[in-house]
Structure formats: C-alpha cells, structure tokens
Amino acid sequence: MRLDIRYVTRFAYGAPVVESQNELRAAPTSDAHQQVVHYRVTTTPATRIVSYTDYWGTRVDTFGVTGPHDELEVVASSTVETAARPGPSQDIPRAALDDVTWRDAHLEFLQRSPHVTWGPTVLDRAREVSVAGADGVRGLIEAVEAAVGALEYRRGRTTVGVDVDEVLTAGAGVCQDFAHLTIALLRVLGVPARYVSGYLYAADDATGQDVVGEEIDVETHAWVEAAVPGFGWWALDPTNRSTVGERHVTIGRGRDYDDVAPLRGVFNGAPDHELAVNVRMRRLAVTASGTPGAPGLFPAVDAASGLPRTPAGLPSVDG
C-alpha cells in the first residue's frame, strides 16, 4: 500500500517568544516491510533543519527559531510504501526465553523504563496470563495480547504518564496505555518488548476499521513488538488486536513513549501557549513492481545515510 502522510503541529504563544529549540520524530522508517519514497520537513518561520539517527534508530529532525515569533508551524510530509508483516509460523518452548546470551542481547527491553514500571497489580495479572498461556512463546504473547485487548478503549481516561497498574485497575485507556501495559506484562514474563510509534490508516483506532474513501484525519498510534527467539521482532496491536501490516506506518521504536515522542522542545518566553496537531493520511493507487521485500518495490537501504536507494522514477528523500 502507498500512503501519503501530512503531519502538522502549530504552536500559538500568548506573547512573542525570542527563541525555541525543538526535536521532531515524524519520519517513517525504511525496513523490510516499509519503504520511504519521500519525506520533507518545513517550518514557519523558516529555519535550518539538522537531522540525525538516535540510539534507537529513529530519525530526529532538530531545528531552532531564534528571532521573535508568536507562532510556530511544523509540517512533515511523507510518502511511504508498506507491506504485510508476517508473524512466527511455528511456536517454540518457553524455555528458549531463558537463554542467557539471548536475554543479554535484549536486556534494555526486559527492564523497567519511565512509563513501564509495574507493581503488584501487573504482577498478579502476569501470573494469571502465564498459567492461561500455552507452553510456547507465541501462545504466551497471544495470551498477553488477549488480556490487554479485553480492556475498554476510552478517550480522556488517562494521560501519557499514567501508571500501568492504574490502567489495569481502571480497565480502560487509549493506544499508548494498551502498549505500555502489554510491554509491562511481557517483560515481567521474560519476553523482551518495545514500544512502536506511528500511524494507523483506519477509521477508528479502537477497532482498526478500514477507511471508506481515500483520505482521513488520524492521530498518532502506538503498538508493540515482542522478541521471539529464532524469529525476531513480532508486531502486535493490542488496542484493536488487528494484524500489524500495510495500514500501519512505523516512525520509531524504543523502550516506551519517552523514546519516540513526536515533538519536544523548549522556548524562551511567557509560558502561555496553545498547541494544535493534525495528521492527514491518503491512500494512493500503486502498481507493485515486484513482491514485497524484492528489488524494485522495496529497494535496499544505504548503509551510510540510512535512507533508501531510490529506484528510477521515484523522488528522493528531502529534509
């Protein structure tokens, strides 16, 4: 699937500020299941943008505005091609999770992190899931996903910093809560898990319902990847228990939300300000030139820049 994405953030300050410094994480990744065709960032007031790849592999666009300004608009435009993301075809014994070398390689995704710090409530639920889950790793992960998926999707119930035990007790939350709780349960059970930030091309985050028409306004979405010995990272969407595939667009991965927050920064001026965010996605007609992952549809990624080697006839990556 080929998708156009336009991410717009607008700050309106209560009084002119004299300087702002910002970090933006809005660029889709390029990997075996997703390829960036075009990406560009513009700001108003205009300013120079410097980009780098952070520790977790996410592109970060940094920029500062030093002159007085009472508004700041950031627009990230991208075109991306996506494909299906297969899961593990065979289950393996849970004993594989105890391999010391494998655990050491995934240690950062087994430990507590700022938004994934569990207490007795999560520990008790993890014990229940462990008993209910099958003997294999895949069955255990599916049992966790089912337990979290039974919660109610409810907007306005939580904030970014809500504790995962509180989410479980309340029995409700939004996608980032479902992701953090899933990660907590998996880590308690010895399954490395990481947070994925991106977009879901769907009419409703809670159900994953497909879009009628071609264009829709969405919000940023969150899901989870669990590490499976002998397979790799398996993507799961506990919010709606839909298959993570061509309607999901990955931006970044990390331990939790803090590692992939879309935009953060500081400014010098009066504290009063208003923030408005809009994300619009559009499905484009595309004729595949090969099978997913094959040359011609998803070209190789250049090792030096981290950007795709653009095939003939397609625009380059900007920004």
C-alpha positions in Angstrom: 0.0 0.0 0.0 1.2 3.5 -0.8 0.2 6.2 1.7 0.7 10.0 1.8 1.0 11.5 5.3 0.9 15.1 6.3 1.7 15.8 10.0 1.1 19.4 11.1 1.9 20.9 14.5 1.1 24.5 15.3 2.1 26.4 18.4 0.4 29.8 19.2 2.2 31.6 22.0 0.5 34.0 24.4 3.2 36.6 23.7 6.1 36.6 21.3 8.9 34.3 22.3 12.6 35.1 21.4 13.8 31.5 20.9 12.6 27.9 20.6 14.6 24.7 20.1 12.9 21.5 19.0 13.2 17.8 18.2 10.8 16.2 15.7 10.3 12.4 15.2 8.0 12.2 12.3 9.9 10.4 9.5 8.7 6.9 8.7 11.4 4.2 8.9 12.7 2.2 6.0 13.0 -1.6 6.6 12.0 -4.9 5.2 8.3 -4.1 5.4 8.2 -0.4 4.8 9.9 2.0 2.4 10.1 5.8 2.4 9.6 7.2 -1.0 9.6 10.9 0.0 10.0 12.9 3.2 10.3 16.6 3.9 10.0 19.0 6.8 9.2 22.6 6.6 8.8 25.2 9.4 7.2 28.7 9.6 9.1 30.8 10.5 11.6 29.1 8.1 14.8 27.8 9.7 17.6 25.3 9.1 16.9 21.7 9.9 19.7 19.3 11.0 18.9 15.5 11.1 20.5 12.6 12.9 19.6 9.0 13.9 19.1 8.5 17.6 20.2 5.5 19.7 17.0 3.6 19.0 17.3 4.0 15.2 14.7 6.8 14.8 15.4 9.8 12.6 15.3 13.1 14.5 15.0 16.5 12.8 16.3 19.3 15.0 15.7 23.0 14.5 15.7 26.3 16.3 14.0 29.6 15.7 16.0 32.5 17.3 14.1 35.6 16.2 10.9 36.8 18.0 7.8 34.9 16.9 4.3 34.3 18.2 3.6 31.2 16.2 5.4 28.1 15.0 4.2 25.7 12.4 5.9 22.4 11.6 4.9 20.3 8.6 6.3 16.9 7.9 5.1 15.4 4.6 5.9 11.8 3.6 5.0 9.1 1.1 5.6 5.5 2.2 5.0 2.1 0.7 4.0 -0.7 3.2 3.6 -4.4 3.1 2.4 -7.3 5.2 4.4 -8.2 8.3 4.3 -12.0 8.9 4.3 -13.4 12.4 6.1 -16.6 13.6 4.8 -19.7 11.8 5.9 -22.1 14.5 5.8 -21.9 18.3 8.9 -22.7 20.4 9.2 -23.8 24.0 9.1 -21.0 26.6 12.5 -22.3 27.9 14.1 -20.5 25.0 13.4 -17.2 26.8 15.9 -18.3 29.4 18.9 -18.4 27.1 21.5 -16.1 28.8 23.1 -14.8 25.5 19.7 -14.0 24.0 18.5 -12.3 27.1 21.7 -10.2 27.3 21.2 -9.1 23.7 17.6 -7.8 24.6 18.3 -6.6 28.1 17.1 -3.0 27.5 13.7 -4.3 26.5 13.4 -6.6 29.6 13.9 -3.9 32.2 11.7 -1.2 33.7 11.6 2.1 31.9 10.0 5.5 32.7 6.5 4.6 31.5 6.8 0.8 32.1 7.2 0.5 35.9 4.9 -2.2 37.2 3.6 -3.0 40.7 1.5 -5.8 42.4 -1.5 -5.4 40.1 0.5 -6.1 36.9 2.5 -8.9 38.6 -0.7 -10.6 39.6 -2.2 -10.4 36.1 1.1 -11.7 34.6 0.8 -14.8 36.8 -2.7 -15.4 35.6 -1.6 -14.9 32.0 1.3 -17.3 32.5 -1.0 -20.0 33.7 -3.5 -19.4 30.9 -0.9 -19.2 28.1 0.3 -22.1 26.2 3.6 -23.8 26.7 5.1 -21.9 23.7 6.4 -18.3 23.4 3.8 -17.4 20.7 1.0 -18.7 22.9 2.2 -16.7 25.8 2.4 -13.5 23.8 -1.1 -14.1 22.4 -2.4 -14.6 25.9 -1.0 -11.2 26.9 -2.5 -9.5 23.9 -5.9 -11.1 24.7 -5.7 -9.9 28.3 -4.9 -6.3 27.3 -7.4 -6.4 24.4 -10.2 -7.1 26.8 -9.8 -3.6 28.3 -12.1 -0.8 27.1 -10.8 1.9 24.7 -11.8 5.2 26.3 -10.5 8.6 25.4 -9.7 11.1 28.1 -9.4 8.5 30.8 -5.6 8.7 31.0 -2.5 10.9 30.4 0.9 10.0 29.0 2.4 9.5 32.4 -0.3 7.2 33.9 1.0 4.1 35.7 0.4 0.8 34.1 -1.1 -0.7 37.3 -3.6 2.2 37.2 -4.5 1.4 33.6 -5.1 -2.2 34.5 -7.2 -1.3 37.6 -9.3 1.1 35.6 -9.8 -1.4 32.8 -9.6 1.4 30.2 -7.3 3.6 28.3 -6.0 4.5 24.8 -3.4 3.1 22.5 -0.3 4.2 24.4 -1.8 2.8 27.6 -2.5 -0.5 25.9 1.0 -0.6 24.5 2.7 0.2 27.8 0.6 -2.4 29.7 1.3 -5.0 27.1 5.0 -4.3 27.3 4.9 -4.5 31.1 3.2 -7.9 31.1 5.6 -9.2 28.5 8.7 -8.0 30.3 7.5 -9.5 33.6 7.1 -12.8 31.8 10.6 -12.7 30.3 9.6 -11.6 26.8 11.6 -8.6 25.5 9.1 -5.9 24.3 9.4 -2.5 22.7 7.1 0.4 22.0 6.3 1.4 18.4 5.1 4.9 17.4 3.5 5.6 14.1 0.2 6.0 12.3 -2.7 3.6 11.6 -4.7 4.2 8.4 -8.0 3.3 10.0 -11.4 4.9 10.6 -11.3 4.0 14.3 -8.2 3.2 16.4 -10.3 1.2 18.8 -11.5 -1.3 16.1 -8.9 -0.9 13.3 -11.8 -0.4 10.9 -10.6 0.3 7.4 -11.2 3.7 5.7 -14.1 4.3 3.4 -12.7 6.5 0.7 -9.1 7.6 0.3 -8.4 10.4 2.9 -8.8 10.6 6.6 -7.7 12.5 9.7 -6.0 10.3 12.2 -3.9 10.6 15.4 -0.5 9.1 16.2 -0.9 5.5 17.1 1.1 3.0 19.3 1.6 -0.7 19.2 4.2 -3.3 20.4 6.9 -5.5 19.1 7.8 -8.7 21.1 11.1 -10.5 20.5 10.7 -14.2 19.7 13.8 -16.5 19.8 14.6 -17.8 16.4 12.2 -15.4 14.7 12.9 -11.8 15.6 10.5 -8.9 16.4 6.8 -9.8 16.1 4.5 -6.7 15.7 1.2 -6.7 17.7 -1.6 -4.1 18.0 -3.2 -4.7 21.4 -5.5 -1.7 21.1 -7.7 -3.4 18.5 -6.0 -6.8 18.1 -5.7 -6.2 14.3 -2.9 -7.5 12.2 0.0 -5.1 12.0 0.6 -4.7 8.3 0.3 -2.4 5.4 -2.1 0.0 7.2 0.4 0.6 10.0 3.2 3.1 9.3 6.2 2.9 11.7 8.0 6.1 12.8 10.2 4.9 15.7 10.8 2.2 18.3 12.0 2.5 21.9 11.6 1.3 25.4 8.4 3.4 25.8 6.7 6.6 24.7 9.6 8.8 26.1 12.0 7.4 23.5 9.7 8.3 20.5 7.7 11.4 21.5 6.8 13.1 18.2 7.8 16.6 19.1 9.5 18.0 22.2 11.3 21.3 22.8 11.8 24.4 24.9 11.1 28.1 24.3 12.2 31.4 25.9 9.2 33.5 26.7 5.8 33.6 28.5 4.6 30.1 29.4 1.1 30.5 27.9 0.6 28.7 24.6 -1.8 26.7 22.6 -1.0 23.5 20.6 -2.9 22.0 17.7 -1.9 18.8 15.9 -3.4 17.4 12.7 -2.4 14.2 10.8 -4.0 13.5 7.4 -3.4 10.2 5.6 -4.3 9.5 2.0 -4.2 6.1 0.2 -2.6 6.3 -3.3 -3.0 3.9 -6.2 0.2 2.0 -6.9 1.1 -0.9 -9.1 3.7 -3.2 -7.4 6.8 -3.8 -9.5 7.7 -7.0 -7.5 6.9 -9.0 -4.4 7.1 -7.3 -1.0 10.8 -7.1 0.0 12.0 -7.7 -3.5 14.2 -5.3 -5.5 12.0 -2.8 -7.3 9.3 -2.5 -4.7 11.4 -2.0 -1.5 14.9 -1.0 -2.6 17.9 -1.5 -0.4 18.7 1.0 2.3 22.0 2.8 2.0 24.2 1.9 5.0 25.8 5.3 5.3 22.8 7.5 5.2 20.1 5.1 6.4 17.9 6.2 3.5 16.6 4.1 0.7 18.5 3.8 -2.6 15.8 5.4 -4.7 14.7 3.5 -7.7 14.4 5.2 -11.1 11.3 7.3 -11.4 10.7 7.9 -7.7 11.5 11.2 -5.9 14.4 11.3 -3.4 14.0 11.8 0.4 14.2 15.5 1.4 14.6 17.2 4.8 
